[in-house]
Amino acid sequence: IDFDPEAHQYTWRPTGEVMSHSVTTILRAGKDPKTLQIFEDTKHIWAPRGTHVHSSLERFLQGTPMDELLGGPYDEWVRPLLEYPLWETFEPIALEYSVCDIRRGIGGSLDVLGWDHLLDVMVLLDLKTLGRSSRTYSTHAQLGGYLSMLIDHHKLVVDECLTMWAARGEAHLGDRQSPTECLEKWEDAYDFWNSQQEEL
């Protein structure tokens, strides 16, 4: 599947079919208007930071030395993230990988899929950046969306879902997330979004 970041558009390459929705748009339906407004009002702050930190992790896991990734405006987020012990035993399989649900017309891009050699498990990981006043939140539904598409297209078994939180001066992993629970939360989010479409 091809992804156009400017249009936030996913296209199924074999047929040229454009996905009409994304994981992000499905999940937005479950957020209250106040939260969405804050999200839009602060986008100029978190979007450049998120893009930079995600790119840094992607390049690091592709083999770029950490020293070459430092020296930018978000070093306080990047350094602790790249120094996190997980990466010492982690083998990336897919980075910033686009997936889709053709039947439902939904596309999405997962951050990291790989093998944790320490625990001998397949991991689907999402990276989030936090500002000074930001708090962690549930990523179950988002990870469940990617997971359902991996299962549908690749018949891939994921043992564990994780969220890495990168904040100023620190990085930490959230609690281990059950793939089954993530899938359930995704289906709940999709059903809620779908019920709203039927009311329009």
Secondary structure as UniProt FT lines:
FT   STRAND          2..4
FT   TURN            5..8
FT   STRAND          9..12
FT   TURN            13..16
FT   STRAND          17..18
FT   STRAND          21..22
FT   HELIX           23..28
FT   TURN            29..30
FT   HELIX           33..41
FT   HELIX           43..61
FT   TURN            62..63
FT   HELIX           66..69
FT   TURN            73..74
FT   HELIX           75..82
FT   HELIX           85..89
FT   STRAND          90..101
FT   TURN            102..105
FT   STRAND          106..116
FT   TURN            117..120
FT   STRAND          121..129
FT   TURN            132..133
FT   HELIX           140..154
FT   STRAND          160..167
FT   TURN            168..169
FT   STRAND          170..173
FT   HELIX           179..199
//
